[in-house]
């Protein structure tokens, strides 16, 4: 999912370079949403791992 966020960010940068403001803002918005979803999922996995502990 982080890869998708980076991809949309790069698309936003390229679109901004060529002057497509609408496409750039849309791609940046999608990248931001995906990044926050990634962070939430990452934190959930870390918390689940800490709560589970080490089972041998």
Secondary structure, 3 states (H helix, E strand, C coil): CHHHHHHHHHHHHHHHHHCCHHHHHHHHHHHHHHHHHHHHHHHHHHHHHHHHCCCC
